[in-house]
Amino acid sequence: MDYVSALVPPAVMAVAFTLIIRTLIRSQGGVNKAKEDAVVDAALSGAQPPAQRAGGTGSRV
């Protein structure tokens, strides 16, 4: 029975890791994809995202 107790923690962690990766992959895209892409592009270019510019009417994230 020692082998069972030795294999359970790695097996549980492998299942949890698989579920996390699956969730990350499934959450890509969707309705807010363009908004998320704009925020990332603005962050990479050093500019403020369109929704957060001074005088903008967009909502803040």
N, C-alpha and C positions, 0 to 999 in steps of 0.2 A: 504494500500500500504506500510505501515511501515514494515510489515512482509516480503515483497519481498526484500526491501533494506537491511533487516537484514540477509536474507538467501543467497544473491548473493555472498558476499565475501567468506564465507566458502565453497560454492559450487564451485567457481572458483579455490580456493586453493586446494580442493579435486581433481578436474580434473587435475590441473597442477601436483600435487604430483603423481597421477596415471600415467600420461604420463612420468614423470621422472623415476619412478620405472620401467615402461615398457621398456624405452630406455636403462636403465642400464642392465636389464635382457637380452634384445636382443643383446646387444653389447658384452656379454660374449662369449668367444670362438672365432672361426673364424680362419683366416689365421695366425694371430700373437699370438695365444694362447700359443704356446711353448716358444716363446720369452718372453712374459709377465710372464709366470710361472718361467722361469729361472731368470728373474730380481727379482721377489718376493722371490724366494728361496735363492738367493744370499744375498738379503737385510736382510732376517731373520737369515741367518747364519753368517752375519757380513763380508762376502767376497765381492769382487767386481764381478759384472756380467761378463760373458765370453767376451762380446763385448767391455768391458771397461778396461780390464786388460792391464798392461803395455806391449807394444810390440804387442798388438793385432791388427788385421787388420779389425775388425768389425766397423760398424758405431756407432757413439755415439748417444744416445737418449736424 
